Amino acid sequence: MYHKIHKGQGIVWIILIIAIVALIALWVSKNPSTPVSTTQINPTETVQPTTENKISPTPIKTLLEIDKALKDLNSSATNIDKGIDDTQLEITE
């Protein structure tokens, strides 16, 4: 008797899954992910491409300048580390 009940439940689950997939497919077809644009370009308007190129040169540093900058950065980081109080607070205070 229980075997027939479980078999019936399996069929119900399969029908339910197929119905959910069909609803999702219907929803996706009704709501496309790419919106349709209703604006059109006026035929009298023309699009003009711009050819403005702004190129700025990258600054060049020597290895000695880079080494000095890294040492300065390291010393300032050391000073920041010294300024941080890492002592544990007593919870029972």
C-alpha positions as CSV (number, residue, x, y, z in Angstrom):
1,M,0.0,0.0,0.0
2,Y,2.8,2.4,0.8
3,H,4.5,1.6,-2.4
4,K,1.5,2.9,-4.4
5,I,1.5,6.1,-2.4
6,H,5.2,6.8,-2.9
7,K,4.8,6.0,-6.6
8,G,2.0,8.6,-6.8
9,Q,4.1,11.1,-5.0
10,G,6.9,10.7,-7.5
11,I,4.6,11.4,-10.4
12,V,3.3,14.5,-8.6
13,W,6.9,15.8,-8.0
14,I,7.7,15.3,-11.7
15,I,4.6,17.2,-12.8
16,L,5.4,19.9,-10.3
17,I,9.0,20.3,-11.6
18,I,7.9,20.4,-15.2
19,A,5.3,23.1,-14.3
20,I,7.9,25.2,-12.6
21,V,10.3,25.0,-15.5
22,A,7.4,25.9,-17.9
23,L,6.5,28.9,-15.8
24,I,10.1,30.1,-15.7
25,A,10.4,29.7,-19.5
26,L,7.2,31.7,-19.9
27,W,8.4,34.4,-17.6
28,V,11.7,34.7,-19.4
29,S,10.1,34.9,-22.8
30,K,7.7,37.6,-21.6
31,N,10.5,39.7,-19.9
32,P,13.5,39.7,-22.2
33,S,16.8,40.6,-20.5
34,T,17.7,43.2,-23.2
35,P,15.3,46.1,-23.2
36,V,14.0,47.2,-26.5
37,S,14.9,50.9,-27.3
38,T,12.0,53.0,-28.7
39,T,14.1,56.0,-29.5
40,Q,15.3,56.4,-33.1
41,I,17.9,58.7,-34.6
42,N,16.3,61.6,-36.5
43,P,17.2,61.1,-40.2
44,T,18.3,64.8,-40.4
45,E,20.8,64.3,-37.6
46,T,24.2,62.9,-38.4
47,V,26.6,61.3,-36.1
48,Q,30.1,62.8,-36.3
49,P,33.0,60.7,-35.0
50,T,35.5,62.5,-32.9
51,T,39.2,62.0,-33.5
52,E,40.6,63.8,-30.5
53,N,43.5,61.8,-29.0
54,K,45.1,63.1,-25.8
55,I,48.3,61.2,-25.0
56,S,50.3,62.3,-22.0
57,P,53.8,60.9,-21.5
58,T,54.4,58.8,-18.5
59,P,57.0,60.1,-16.0
60,I,60.3,58.3,-16.0
61,K,62.2,57.6,-12.7
62,T,65.6,56.2,-12.2
63,L,66.2,53.2,-10.1
64,L,67.9,55.4,-7.5
65,E,64.7,57.6,-7.2
66,I,62.5,54.5,-6.9
67,D,64.8,53.0,-4.2
68,K,64.7,56.3,-2.2
69,A,60.9,56.5,-2.5
70,L,60.6,52.9,-1.3
71,K,62.9,53.6,1.7
72,D,60.9,56.7,2.6
73,L,57.7,54.6,2.4
74,N,59.2,51.9,4.6
75,S,60.3,54.4,7.2
76,S,56.9,56.1,7.3
77,A,55.3,52.7,7.7
78,T,57.6,51.9,10.6
79,N,56.7,55.1,12.3
80,I,53.0,54.3,11.9
81,D,53.6,50.8,13.4
82,K,55.4,52.4,16.4
83,G,52.5,54.7,17.0
84,I,50.0,51.8,17.2
85,D,49.3,50.6,20.8
86,D,49.1,46.8,20.6
87,T,48.7,46.2,24.3
88,Q,45.9,43.9,25.4
89,L,43.2,45.4,27.4
90,E,42.1,43.8,30.6
91,I,38.5,42.6,30.4
92,T,38.0,42.6,34.1
93,E,38.8,46.3,34.6
